[in-house]
């Protein structure tokens, strides 16, 4: 007993020193880790600011000439150095809206089937197939849309749409014109096929986060599957669903090659969805390689700046909707 008590005071300084060295080591490691992650985050901000500044500087000549009218002018005349972004903005927004109108309900149905009613033996293969669709290069969608979908669409679908909606007031003009296959509506449909895998995958993942106890309790009191989905699943996953939809919208806004193949590449605004049009990304892909230094290249940079701002506004709206959903859940 005496030996034990006399040995402790001699070991205490060693233990305290070892503990102090460990604390200093861990603090040093935490400091380096914090500074390293801060540096990585700073790189992202610098790259984002650099892109924005570069686009603004290169777009300045055409913005000085046209001013704010660049946004609402639909003239794109390269020989006369007259440029307006309205036609490209119109095509970008309309094709993206068409894509979302088709993709969101389909993705919602796919996600609900995979999480609620799909047999266990099919759940993994179908989920993997949907995820594989997201990895298909966009140019493959474009080639398929131009050489396979557009001829079938012109021959079988566009005449039917004209016969059904052509004489309906207000919306009849949307389906006017010759059925040539390529155009705004075709681009929107092809975009929807590209957006569906992304939105469906996100919705499926967020639907799977719903606790089984909540759904089982709803089924236990006699709720139907539809009531469980609308009363339990959707309120619980509202934030994730909004995020998935905004992810799909961002994908649709910036898509280039697939849209370039099937939109028709005409810098004009026509009320018909069957008519050829253009988008910001398609205009950049078609003209950037052959643009002469001067106002033409500056106008293309200005289109890139407009697309950057549109995407930023979409992301900002997404964050606002997500924060609003979180606040509503808290209440």
C-alpha positions as CSV (number, residue, x, y, z in Angstrom):
1,X,0.0,0.0,0.0
2,X,2.8,2.3,0.9
3,X,4.6,1.5,-2.4
4,X,1.5,2.3,-4.4
5,X,1.0,5.6,-2.7
6,X,4.6,6.7,-3.1
7,X,4.6,5.7,-6.8
8,X,1.6,7.8,-7.7
9,X,3.2,11.3,-7.2
10,X,6.1,10.3,-9.4
11,X,3.7,9.2,-12.2
12,X,1.4,12.3,-12.0
13,X,3.8,14.8,-13.7
14,X,4.4,12.3,-16.6
15,X,0.6,11.8,-17.1
16,X,-0.1,15.5,-17.0
17,X,2.7,16.3,-19.5
18,X,1.4,13.5,-21.8
19,X,-2.1,14.9,-21.6
20,X,-0.9,18.4,-22.3
21,X,1.0,17.3,-25.4
22,X,-2.0,15.4,-26.7
23,X,-4.2,18.5,-26.2
24,X,-1.7,20.6,-28.1
25,X,-1.5,18.1,-30.9
26,X,-5.3,17.8,-31.3
27,X,-5.6,21.6,-31.2
28,X,-2.9,21.9,-33.9
29,X,-4.7,19.3,-36.0
30,X,-8.1,21.0,-35.6
31,X,-6.6,24.3,-36.6
32,X,-5.0,22.9,-39.8
33,X,-8.2,21.1,-40.7
34,X,-10.2,24.2,-40.2
35,X,-7.9,26.4,-42.3
36,X,-7.8,23.8,-45.0
37,X,-11.5,23.5,-45.3
38,X,-11.8,27.3,-45.2
39,X,-9.3,27.5,-48.1
40,X,-11.4,25.0,-50.2
41,X,-14.6,27.0,-49.5
42,X,-12.8,30.2,-50.4
43,X,-11.6,28.7,-53.7
44,X,-15.3,28.1,-54.7
45,X,-16.2,31.7,-53.9
46,X,-13.2,33.0,-55.8
47,X,-14.0,30.9,-58.8
48,X,-17.7,32.0,-58.7
49,X,-16.7,35.7,-58.4
50,X,-14.1,35.3,-61.1
51,X,-16.6,33.9,-63.6
52,X,-19.1,36.6,-62.8
53,X,-16.5,39.4,-63.3
54,X,-15.1,37.9,-66.5
55,X,-18.6,37.6,-68.0
56,X,-19.5,41.2,-67.0
57,X,-16.2,42.6,-68.4
58,X,-16.5,40.8,-71.7
59,X,-20.2,41.7,-72.0
60,X,-19.6,45.4,-71.3
61,X,-19.2,46.6,-74.9
62,X,-22.6,45.3,-76.1
63,X,-24.3,46.4,-72.8
64,X,-22.9,49.9,-73.3
65,X,-24.3,50.0,-76.9
66,X,-27.7,48.5,-76.1
67,X,-28.2,49.2,-72.4
68,X,-31.0,47.4,-70.6
69,X,-32.8,47.1,-73.9
70,X,-30.6,44.1,-74.6
71,X,-32.9,42.0,-72.4
72,X,-36.1,42.8,-74.2
73,X,-34.9,43.2,-77.8
74,X,-35.6,40.1,-80.0
75,X,-33.3,41.2,-83.0
76,X,-30.2,39.1,-83.5
77,X,-28.5,40.4,-86.6
78,X,-24.8,39.6,-86.7
79,X,-23.9,41.5,-89.9
80,X,-25.5,44.7,-88.6
81,X,-24.1,44.3,-85.1
82,X,-27.6,44.4,-83.6
83,X,-28.2,42.0,-80.7
84,X,-31.0,41.2,-78.3
85,X,-31.4,38.4,-75.8
86,X,-35.2,38.2,-75.7
87,X,-35.6,35.3,-78.2
88,X,-32.9,33.2,-76.4
89,X,-34.4,34.0,-72.9
90,X,-37.8,33.1,-74.2
91,X,-36.7,29.8,-75.6
92,X,-34.7,29.0,-72.4
93,X,-37.6,29.7,-70.0
94,X,-40.4,28.1,-72.1
95,X,-38.5,24.9,-72.8
96,X,-37.6,24.6,-69.1
97,X,-41.2,25.2,-68.0
98,X,-42.4,22.6,-70.4
99,X,-39.8,20.2,-69.1
100,X,-40.8,20.7,-65.5
101,X,-44.6,20.4,-66.3
102,X,-43.9,17.0,-67.7
103,X,-41.1,15.8,-65.5
104,X,-42.4,16.7,-62.0
105,X,-45.6,14.6,-62.2
106,X,-43.8,11.7,-63.8
107,X,-41.0,11.9,-61.3
108,X,-43.5,12.1,-58.4
109,X,-45.2,9.0,-59.7
110,X,-42.0,7.1,-60.1
111,X,-40.8,8.0,-56.6
112,X,-44.1,7.0,-55.0
113,X,-44.2,3.7,-56.8
114,X,-40.6,2.8,-55.8
115,X,-41.2,3.7,-52.2
116,X,-44.8,2.8,-51.5
117,X,-46.2,0.2,-53.9
118,X,-43.3,-1.4,-55.8
119,X,-42.6,-5.1,-55.2
120,X,-39.4,-5.7,-53.3
121,X,-37.9,-7.7,-56.1
122,X,-38.3,-4.8,-58.6
123,X,-37.4,-1.9,-56.3
124,X,-33.6,-2.1,-56.7
125,X,-33.5,-2.8,-60.5
126,X,-35.9,0.0,-61.3
127,X,-34.1,2.4,-59.0
128,X,-30.7,1.5,-60.6
129,X,-32.2,1.9,-64.1
130,X,-33.4,5.4,-63.2
131,X,-30.0,6.4,-61.8
132,X,-28.3,5.1,-65.0
133,X,-30.5,7.3,-67.1
134,X,-29.1,10.3,-65.3
135,X,-25.6,9.3,-66.6
136,X,-26.5,9.2,-70.3
137,X,-24.6,12.0,-72.1
138,X,-26.8,14.8,-73.3
139,X,-25.6,14.5,-76.9
140,X,-27.2,11.0,-77.0
141,X,-30.5,12.5,-76.0
142,X,-30.0,15.1,-78.8
143,X,-29.2,12.5,-81.5
144,X,-32.2,10.4,-80.4
145,X,-34.4,13.4,-80.3
146,X,-33.4,14.6,-83.8
147,X,-33.4,11.3,-85.7
148,X,-35.9,9.2,-83.8
149,X,-38.3,11.3,-81.7
150,X,-38.7,14.4,-84.0
151,X,-39.9,12.4,-87.1
152,X,-42.4,10.4,-85.0
153,X,-43.5,13.5,-83.2
154,X,-44.2,15.3,-86.5
155,X,-46.0,12.4,-88.1
156,X,-48.2,11.1,-85.3
157,X,-48.4,13.6,-82.4
158,X,-48.3,17.1,-83.8
159,X,-51.3,16.6,-86.2
160,X,-53.3,15.2,-83.3
161,X,-52.5,18.1,-81.0
162,X,-53.5,20.5,-83.8
163,X,-56.8,18.7,-84.3
164,X,-57.6,18.8,-80.6
165,X,-56.3,22.2,-79.5
166,X,-56.0,24.1,-82.8
167,X,-59.4,25.8,-82.6
168,X,-59.5,26.3,-78.8
169,X,-59.5,30.0,-77.9
170,X,-56.3,31.5,-76.4
171,X,-54.2,28.3,-76.6
172,X,-55.0,27.4,-80.2
173,X,-52.1,29.5,-81.5
174,X,-49.7,27.5,-79.4
175,X,-50.2,24.6,-81.7
176,X,-50.3,26.4,-85.1
177,X,-47.8,26.0,-87.9
178,X,-46.5,23.1,-89.9
179,X,-45.6,19.9,-88.1
180,X,-41.9,19.8,-88.8
181,X,-40.9,17.9,-85.6
182,X,-38.2,20.2,-84.3
183,X,-39.2,23.2,-82.2
184,X,-39.8,24.6,-78.8
185,X,-42.2,21.8,-77.7
186,X,-39.8,19.0,-78.9
187,X,-37.0,20.6,-77.0
188,X,-39.1,20.8,-73.9
189,X,-40.1,17.1,-74.1
190,X,-36.5,16.0,-74.7
191,X,-35.4,18.1,-71.7
192,X,-38.1,16.5,-69.6
193,X,-36.7,13.1,-70.3
194,X,-33.3,14.3,-69.1
195,X,-34.7,15.9,-66.0
196,X,-36.9,13.0,-64.9
197,X,-34.0,10.8,-63.6
198,X,-32.6,13.6,-61.4
199,X,-35.9,14.7,-59.9
200,X,-37.1,11.1,-59.4
201,X,-33.9,10.1,-57.7
202,X,-34.1,13.0,-55.3
203,X,-37.8,12.4,-54.5
204,X,-37.2,8.7,-54.0
205,X,-34.4,9.4,-51.5
206,X,-36.4,11.9,-49.5
207,X,-39.5,9.8,-49.5
208,X,-37.4,7.0,-48.0
209,X,-36.5,9.2,-45.1
210,X,-40.1,9.2,-43.8
211,X,-40.2,7.1,-40.6
212,X,-42.0,3.9,-41.0
213,X,-43.9,4.4,-37.8
214,X,-45.6,7.5,-39.2
215,X,-46.9,5.6,-42.2
216,X,-47.8,2.5,-40.3
217,X,-49.8,4.7,-37.8
218,X,-51.7,6.3,-40.6
219,X,-52.5,2.9,-42.2
220,X,-53.5,1.6,-38.8
221,X,-56.2,4.2,-38.4
222,X,-57.6,3.3,-41.8
223,X,-56.0,5.8,-44.2
224,X,-55.6,4.9,-47.8
225,X,-52.3,5.0,-49.7
226,X,-53.3,8.4,-51.2
227,X,-54.1,9.8,-47.8
228,X,-50.8,8.6,-46.4
229,X,-48.9,10.2,-49.3
230,X,-50.8,13.5,-49.1
231,X,-51.1,13.7,-45.3
232,X,-47.8,12.2,-44.1
233,X,-45.2,11.7,-46.8
234,X,-45.5,15.0,-48.7
235,X,-45.7,17.3,-45.5
236,X,-42.7,15.5,-44.1
237,X,-40.6,15.7,-47.2
238,X,-41.7,19.1,-48.6
239,X,-38.3,20.7,-48.4
240,X,-36.5,17.8,-50.2
241,X,-39.1,17.7,-52.9
242,X,-38.7,21.4,-53.6
243,X,-34.9,20.9,-53.7
244,X,-35.3,18.1,-56.2
245,X,-37.6,20.2,-58.5
246,X,-35.1,23.1,-58.4
247,X,-32.3,20.8,-59.2
248,X,-34.2,19.7,-62.3
249,X,-34.9,23.3,-63.2
250,X,-31.3,24.1,-63.0
251,X,-30.4,21.2,-65.2
252,X,-33.0,22.2,-67.8
253,X,-31.9,25.9,-67.9
254,X,-28.3,25.1,-68.7
255,X,-28.7,22.1,-71.0
256,X,-26.9,22.7,-74.3
257,X,-26.3,19.9,-76.8
258,X,-29.7,18.1,-76.6
259,X,-31.5,21.4,-77.0
260,X,-29.3,22.5,-79.8
261,X,-30.2,19.4,-81.8
262,X,-34.0,19.6,-81.6
263,X,-35.0,23.3,-80.9
264,X,-34.5,24.5,-84.5
265,X,-32.0,27.2,-83.8
266,X,-34.0,30.2,-85.0
267,X,-33.4,33.6,-83.3
268,X,-37.0,34.7,-83.3
269,X,-40.1,34.5,-81.1
270,X,-43.2,32.8,-82.5
271,X,-46.3,32.1,-80.5
272,X,-46.5,28.5,-81.7
273,X,-44.7,25.8,-79.7
274,X,-44.2,23.9,-82.9
275,X,-42.1,26.7,-84.4
276,X,-38.3,26.6,-84.2
277,X,-36.6,28.7,-81.6
278,X,-33.4,29.0,-79.7
279,X,-32.1,29.1,-76.1
280,X,-29.2,30.8,-74.5
281,X,-27.1,27.7,-74.3
282,X,-28.0,26.7,-77.9
283,X,-27.0,30.1,-79.2
284,X,-23.7,30.0,-77.4
285,X,-23.0,26.5,-78.7
286,X,-23.8,27.4,-82.3
287,X,-22.1,30.8,-82.6
288,X,-19.2,30.9,-80.1
289,X,-16.8,29.0,-82.3
290,X,-17.3,31.3,-85.3
291,X,-17.9,34.7,-83.5
292,X,-15.6,37.5,-84.6
293,X,-14.0,39.7,-82.0
294,X,-16.2,42.7,-81.3
295,X,-19.8,43.1,-80.5
296,X,-20.7,39.6,-81.6
297,X,-18.4,37.9,-79.0
298,X,-19.5,40.5,-76.4
299,X,-23.1,39.7,-77.1
300,X,-22.5,36.0,-76.5
301,X,-20.7,36.8,-73.2
302,X,-23.7,38.9,-72.3
303,X,-26.0,35.9,-73.0
304,X,-23.8,33.9,-70.7
305,X,-24.1,36.5,-68.0
306,X,-27.9,36.5,-68.4
307,X,-28.0,32.7,-68.0
308,X,-25.7,33.0,-64.9
309,X,-28.2,35.5,-63.4
310,X,-31.2,33.4,-64.2
311,X,-29.6,30.4,-62.6
312,X,-28.7,32.4,-59.6
313,X,-32.2,33.7,-59.2
314,X,-33.5,30.1,-59.5
315,X,-31.2,28.9,-56.8
316,X,-32.0,31.9,-54.6
317,X,-35.7,31.2,-55.0
318,X,-35.0,27.5,-54.1
319,X,-33.2,28.5,-50.9
320,X,-36.1,30.8,-50.0
321,X,-38.7,28.1,-50.5
322,X,-36.6,25.6,-48.5
323,X,-36.2,28.0,-45.6
324,X,-39.9,28.8,-45.7
325,X,-40.7,25.1,-45.6
326,X,-38.3,24.6,-42.7
327,X,-39.9,27.5,-40.8
328,X,-43.4,26.2,-41.5
329,X,-42.4,22.7,-40.2
330,X,-41.0,24.4,-37.0
331,X,-44.4,26.1,-36.4
